[in-house]
């Protein structure tokens, strides 16, 4: 499985961005796709996740109500719509695919998001 993120950038506080994660390869092995974020010196934290089956979603408390994870199965892409962005949302965002085929799953290369105050 290969994951390619896009859509990061610089935005002012209160603005919006949409991240995309395009999957290719053995996508039928994917059980769920999540977005994580990481800032320097800190661990990578889960932001949102969506299951492959019924599309159940879950969000970190810090982004609930502002971020929305969704998917387009026709083009094997998962999105993270981020609204009302805050400076504390500044991070590198990573797409991750959970798979029973690989312990630890698969990671994308990361997309930088910077929110200015």
CORJO-V950120 format. One record per residue. N is the residue number from 1. RES is the residue in one small letter. SS is DSSP state (~ for helix, > for strand, _ for the rest). Layout:
((N:RES:SS) (N:RES:SS))
This chain:
((1:x:_) (2:x:>) (3:x:>) (4:x:>) (5:x:>) (6:x:>) (7:x:_) (8:x:_) (9:x:>) (10:x:>) (11:x:>) (12:x:>) (13:x:_) (14:x:_) (15:x:_) (16:x:_) (17:x:>) (18:x:>) (19:x:>) (20:x:>) (21:x:>) (22:x:>) (23:x:>) (24:x:>) (25:x:_) (26:x:_) (27:x:~) (28:x:~) (29:x:~) (30:x:>) (31:x:>) (32:x:>) (33:x:>) (34:x:>) (35:x:>) (36:x:>) (37:x:>) (38:x:>) (39:x:_) (40:x:_) (41:x:_) (42:x:_) (43:x:_) (44:x:_) (45:x:>) (46:x:>) (47:x:>) (48:x:>) (49:x:>) (50:x:>) (51:x:>) (52:x:_) (53:x:_) (54:x:_) (55:x:_) (56:x:_) (57:x:>) (58:x:>) (59:x:>) (60:x:_) (61:x:_) (62:x:_) (63:x:_) (64:x:_) (65:x:_) (66:x:_) (67:x:>) (68:x:>) (69:x:>) (70:x:>) (71:x:>) (72:x:>) (73:x:~) (74:x:~) (75:x:~) (76:x:_) (77:x:>) (78:x:>) (79:x:>) (80:x:>) (81:x:>) (82:x:>) (83:x:_) (84:x:_) (85:x:_) (86:x:_) (87:x:~) (88:x:~) (89:x:~) (90:x:_) (91:x:>) (92:x:>) (93:x:>) (94:x:>) (95:x:>) (96:x:>) (97:x:>) (98:x:>) (99:x:>) (100:x:_) (101:x:_) (102:x:>) (103:x:>) (104:x:>) (105:x:>) (106:x:>) (107:x:>) (108:x:_) (109:x:_) (110:x:_) (111:x:>) (112:x:>) (113:x:>) (114:x:>) (115:x:>) (116:x:>) (117:x:_))
